[in-house]
Amino acid sequence: MEYTVFDSRSLHCKNPYGAVACHTEISVALRPLSAEGFLSCRLVLQREFGETEEEIPLSPAGLEKDRTVFAGSFQAPGEPELCWYYFRFEKESGGTVRLGKNGYCVEEEMEARPWQLTVYDDSLKTPGWFGQGVTYQIFPDRFCRTEIPDPAGMLGERTVHRDWGEPVELPEEQGAYVNRDFFGGSLGGIEEKLEYLKSLHVTTIYLCPIFEADSNHRYNTGDYETVDPMLGTAEDFERLCRKAGKLGMHVMLDGVFNHTGSNSRYFNALGAYPSVGAAQSRKSPYYPWYTFQKWPKKYTSWWGIDSLPAVNEMDPAYAAYIVEGENSIIRRWLRAGADAWRLDVADELPDAFIEKIRRVMMEEKPDSFLLGEVWEDGSNKIAYSQRRKYLLGRETHGLMNYPFRVSALAYLQGGDAGAFRDAMEEIRENYPPDAFNSAMNMLGTHDTPRALTMLGGPAKQPSSRRERLAYRLSQEEYGRGKKLLMAGAVLLYAFPGSPTLFYGDEAGMQGYEDPMNRGTFPWGMEDETLYAWYRKLGRLREVRPSLRLGGLRWMQAEGHLLAFAREWRNEITIAVINVGRRSNSLELDWPGRRAADALSGSRFIAVDGKIDIFVPPQTGMLLI
């Protein structure tokens, strides 16, 4: 054992590991050098939401070599809480020394940086199906169409590309986010490709918004009760859910509840709907949903975009319509066949509103899943000067794991494996286990550049949006990006949480930021090598319980070489990734006589409980 004064991730110093359920008994032990002359030690515990501080004395517990042990225990709060703690030592010679994550703090003005302790309510269980399975994200307009639609009579001034392979159009940028070019992908097109998704071993289909709106992204909802007619009908959605369910797949809907479109039945700035909207009359039933500084032209909107007026989520009528009413939007679409909701811009939704959604989902469909869009560590996120409670057991089940994406891409682009491990250990330590294991892990989404472009593209990307729209990787760039994407996919599918594939990544799709990342799926022109790779990874995830349920044990994280084990009962799978441009060798402990790379077929013989692995450059392996 290597001695350190205190390591919050070591069971020798803190037990249990990481976040704890309410009322859990927690033991701690510190081991300062005896020569430092500490007489006593206290743990200082601060409760963020309770706004209290207490000191817990730790008792001398003997000596270990040249170190004095101080140990004790305390009980976690009985209510969900975000706690912070550090230690205070009294010296034999007088005076105090504080210990925080930043080491010893002797001077009074030097602040001890505290450790985090997440305390969560474990009485509301998290459905296991999401985190164990594979998610496939679809931007509905661009995945598959069955016919060229006629936009006549539909909401907004739409144009339809007749050629499925045409490039997307760049939106206007004059206060309104206008995306009016459509390709005509539909729910029927998705239904047509269910067997394709099954071949990738997909278990969750995550659909970007499907409700009526006048943009191709549909994040400016026009009517929550209506499927956009270019996508199909409510009956089409129900049929899609039924057929997906028979193939073992769940459907997740995108809930955009922080704002509506200005061109909606609720705001109705353009008079497109027969209802009286908030922009038409102060007597409109929807008027209290919005905040006007000067009616009707000046109002609070999402990020100042006029076409996205923000709503007052806690307005009783709005909360009843979206969440709590007998036929609320949340209930209605769960009844129609959805099994999950993803909350768009969860940072902008009040905690109490998210809690209402979770409660209603449990009432309506107990095994349904609630996911939040949060781009940072969701356990300690501050949004609009308020500490959030997403993961304390009463709001979301899990979050989009953007920290995984950021750290994984940095590693794949030549970064240090240790940095990736440390970033993920911070998330694992801070998140409740169910939330960590139910994270949506990804290398790209509809809001980020394509992973292939990020990994293979030039170090200095084209400066203008027009140049980025037209840019395609050279043959050399594509080859480099493809190798790294395949290595990254091994990392993605082997890591705890749901590996999430953004439609077309498995086909070799490219593109910089929105909307360039939202091209049409290249049916008939897929990269067959990538497609086969993702199929193989999906199958391994499906047939190997260790990849779905196993714990996480780091075995190597240095330089370009990363290795970690997933273990479940008697089964072990070890992921090994080398992102360097040179081969690497690695010696690993191995419990059996033989090992094989499930991806390449390479075989290894164990000698004295160890195997020597030769890892080619920019390669991922799964040892079984």
Salt bridges, closest charged atoms under 4 A:
GLU48 OE2 - ARG387 NE 2.98
GLU54 OE2 - ARG47 NH2 3.20
GLU55 OE1 - ARG42 NE 3.97
GLU55 OE2 - ARG88 NH1 2.36
GLU64 OE1 - ARG31 NE 2.93
GLU79 OE1 - ARG394 NH1 3.28
ASP121 OD2 - ARG394 NE 2.97
ASP141 OD2 - ARG142 NE 2.71
GLU166 OE1 - HIS161 ND1 2.53
GLU169 OE2 - HIS161 NE2 4.00
GLU173 OE2 - ARG465 NH1 2.22
ASP181 OD2 - HIS161 NE2 2.83
GLU191 OE1 - ARG239 NE 3.04
GLU191 OE2 - LYS243 NZ 2.65
ASP214 OD2 - ARG180 NH2 3.32
ASP223 OD1 - ARG265 NH1 3.17
GLU225 OE2 - ARG265 NH1 3.11
GLU225 OE1 - ARG332 NH2 3.56
ASP228 OD2 - ARG158 NH2 2.82
ASP228 OD1 - ARG218 NH2 3.42
ASP236 OD1 - ARG239 NH2 2.82
ASP254 OD1 - ARG342 NH1 2.74
GLU324 OE2 - LYS356 NZ 3.23
GLU324 OE2 - ARG359 NH2 3.63
GLU326 OE2 - ARG335 NH2 3.09
ASP339 OD2 - HIS250 ND1 3.01
ASP339 OD1 - LYS365 NZ 3.19
ASP344 OD1 - ARG342 NH1 3.09
ASP347 OD2 - LYS381 NZ 2.34
ASP351 OD1 - ARG388 NE 3.16
GLU363 OE1 - ARG331 NH2 3.04
GLU364 OE1 - ARG331 NH1 3.07
GLU364 OE2 - ARG335 NE 2.84
GLU373 OE1 - ARG342 NH2 3.38
GLU376 OE1 - LYS381 NZ 2.72
ASP422 OD1 - ARG421 NE 3.11
GLU425 OE2 - ARG428 NE 2.80
GLU429 OE1 - ARG9 NE 2.85
ASP447 OD2 - HIS446 NE2 3.21
ASP447 OD1 - ARG518 NH2 3.54
ASP505 OD1 - ARG450 NH1 2.81
GLU513 OE2 - ARG465 NE 3.72
GLU513 OE2 - ARG468 NH2 2.70
ASP514 OD1 - ARG518 NH1 3.38
ASP527 OD2 - LYS482 NZ 3.14
GLU542 OE1 - HIS201 ND1 3.05
GLU567 OE1 - ARG553 NE 2.97
GLU571 OE2 - ARG544 NE 3.92
ASP589 OD1 - LYS610 NZ 2.47
